[in-house]
Amino acid sequence: MSGITQSIEEMVEANPNVDNQENFDALWGLLGEMLDKVKERFDITMDPCSEKLQPYVGLPDTGAHGYIGAWSGDGIDWLIHSWTGNPKASFTNMHLTISLGPHIDVPHFGFALGTVPDIFWYMDYVPRCDMLTNPEYAEKYYYGEANQQFIDMDRNPAFTPFVSREFYTRLAQTPNSICVGAPFSPENIETVRTMAFRQLDRWFEWIDAAEPVADGERAALAERDELVRRTICERDPANVVVDNLFGEELGRYLVKTLWGGTRTLPRPA
């Protein structure tokens, strides 16, 4: 099996002093454009729990800092727009993750970028059910364009598959997940940009065409959504890098905010 099998921690430790400020600015700008497009579509409000994390600062001598914006409303259960790390010392990690409310069963939107110190890129639609026992759900959302997109990326020699060592992290990825590394170049950044907006536009189309979930099924779906989101955040292998930069106490609080454990706004009914 070919691919990147080093952990994020090992990749950063191997090249700890790469000034990635320019590359970080390009990737963070892309996430900002994506968030603007989401905000044009949904009426969402920033949760007060994230205001004290704008910014937050790392341990002395790390030069690390970060930002978390947590949003909710208008059918959006929990949206995270965040970054963490030190752009001038190799490592950064950026998220735009969007969990929908239980009124529809459209997959959630998962997206992450990073400098480790090369490009790290994750992109997936997070399913709302067990697709092995719901093949019609898999066919509805993961066949066709979404499947072809994965095949096209697998054939792109500029990008190398990234294989997480953490079992649950791999389990949480669908077979269509884009999880890759690549050197920084204008061409590779443009590939990320083009496919990111294609992924977002396709997701919007699914939301437009979605059928409502029956009232009696929504509570269970909301409970499952939060459990999956929490487990993914708590088991993220990159958490150890964040702990090293910010200390375990702040690191745990950041993870809790990412999955919604510090929220003050109510979840969608």
MOKAKA-V857087 format. One record per pair of residues at least 6 apart in sequence whose ideal C-beta (glycine too) atoms are under 8 Angstrom apart, sorted by the first residue. I is the first residue (numbers start at 1). GAP is how many residues later the second one is. Records with the same first field share a line. If there is no record, write none. Layout:
BEGIN
I=GAP / GAP
END
This chain:
BEGIN
1=162
2=158 / 159
3=157 / 158 / 159 / 160
4=7 / 156 / 157 / 158 / 159 / 177
5=158 / 160
6=8
7=158 / 230
8=83 / 106 / 108 / 112 / 229 / 230 / 233
9=228 / 229 / 231 / 232 / 235
11=105 / 106 / 107
12=78 / 79 / 104 / 105 / 229
15=75 / 102
16=73 / 74
17=72 / 73
18=71 / 72 / 97 / 99
19=68 / 69 / 70
20=67 / 68 / 70 / 72 / 95 / 97 / 164
21=66 / 67
23=64 / 92 / 96 / 161
24=59 / 63 / 68 / 91
25=62
26=163
27=65 / 67 / 86 / 87 / 88 / 92 / 162 / 165
28=55 / 64 / 66 / 85
30=83 / 159 / 162 / 163 / 166
31=50 / 52 / 63 / 64 / 65 / 80 / 82
32=49
34=62 / 77 / 162 / 163 / 166
35=34 / 46 / 61
37=160 / 163
38=6 / 41 / 58 / 60 / 162
41=163
42=31 / 32 / 33 / 34
43=30 / 31
44=27 / 28 / 29 / 30 / 32 / 35
45=26 / 27 / 28 / 220
46=23 / 24 / 25
47=23 / 24 / 25 / 216 / 217 / 218
48=216 / 217
49=21 / 208 / 213 / 214 / 215
50=18 / 19 / 20 / 207
53=13 / 14 / 15 / 201 / 204
54=13 / 14 / 15
55=10 / 11 / 12
56=9 / 10 / 11 / 12 / 190 / 194 / 198
57=7 / 8
58=6 / 7 / 8 / 28 / 187 / 188 / 189
59=186 / 187 / 188
62=24 / 27 / 182 / 183 / 184
63=23 / 25 / 26
64=20 / 21 / 22 / 25 / 181 / 182
65=19 / 21
66=16 / 17 / 18 / 19 / 180 / 188
67=15 / 16 / 17
68=12 / 13 / 14 / 186 / 189 / 190
69=11 / 12 / 13
70=8 / 9 / 10 / 187 / 190 / 193
71=7 / 8 / 9 / 10
72=6 / 7 / 191 / 193 / 195 / 196
73=192 / 195
75=25 / 26 / 28 / 29 / 132 / 193
76=22 / 23 / 24 / 25 / 192
77=22 / 23 / 24 / 25 / 145 / 148 / 149 / 183 / 190 / 191
78=19 / 20 / 21 / 151 / 181 / 182 / 185 / 189
79=17 / 18 / 19 / 20
80=15 / 16 / 17 / 177 / 178
81=14 / 15
82=12 / 13 / 176
83=9 / 10 / 11 / 12
84=8 / 9 / 158 / 161 / 162 / 170
85=6 / 7 / 8 / 29 / 30 / 156 / 160
86=6 / 159
87=28
90=25 / 26 / 27
91=23 / 24 / 25 / 26 / 150 / 154
92=22 / 23
93=19 / 20 / 21 / 27 / 145 / 148 / 149
94=18 / 19 / 20
95=16 / 17 / 163
96=13 / 15 / 16
97=11 / 12 / 13 / 14 / 15 / 161
98=10 / 11
99=9 / 27 / 126 / 130 / 161
100=6 / 8 / 107 / 125
101=121 / 166 / 167 / 168
102=111 / 115 / 116 / 117 / 119 / 120 / 123 / 166
103=109 / 110 / 115 / 165
104=103 / 106 / 107 / 108 / 109
105=23 / 24 / 32 / 105 / 108 / 116
106=22 / 35 / 97 / 100 / 101 / 104
107=18 / 19 / 20 / 21 / 34 / 96 / 99
108=17 / 18 / 20 / 117 / 121
109=16 / 17 / 90 / 91 / 94
110=12 / 13 / 14 / 15 / 16
111=11 / 12 / 85 / 88
112=8 / 9 / 10 / 11
113=6 / 7 / 8 / 9 / 79
114=6 / 7 / 124
116=65
118=63 / 64 / 65 / 66
119=61 / 62 / 63 / 64 / 65 / 69 / 70 / 73
120=42 / 60 / 61
121=38 / 57 / 58 / 59 / 60 / 61 / 71
122=40 / 55 / 56 / 57
123=54 / 55 / 56 / 72 / 73 / 76
124=49 / 50 / 52 / 53 / 54 / 55
125=16 / 17 / 21 / 49 / 51 / 74 / 78
126=46 / 48 / 102
127=10 / 11 / 14 / 15 / 47
128=9 / 93 / 96 / 97
129=8
131=6 / 7 / 11 / 43
141=65
142=32 / 33 / 34
145=57
146=30 / 56
147=29
149=27 / 29 / 46 / 49 / 50
150=25 / 26 / 27 / 28
153=6 / 25 / 27 / 42
154=7
156=35
158=24 / 25 / 27 / 29 / 30 / 33
159=21 / 22 / 23 / 29 / 32
160=20 / 21 / 22
161=18 / 19
162=17 / 18 / 19
163=7 / 16
164=6 / 15 / 73
165=72
166=69 / 70 / 71
168=63 / 64 / 67
169=63 / 66 / 67 / 68
172=56 / 59 / 60
173=6
178=17
182=6
213=8
218=51
222=45 / 46
226=33 / 34
229=30 / 31
230=29 / 30 / 31
232=27
233=22 / 25 / 26
234=21 / 25
236=19
239=12 / 16
242=9 / 12 / 13
243=8
246=8
253=9
256=6
END
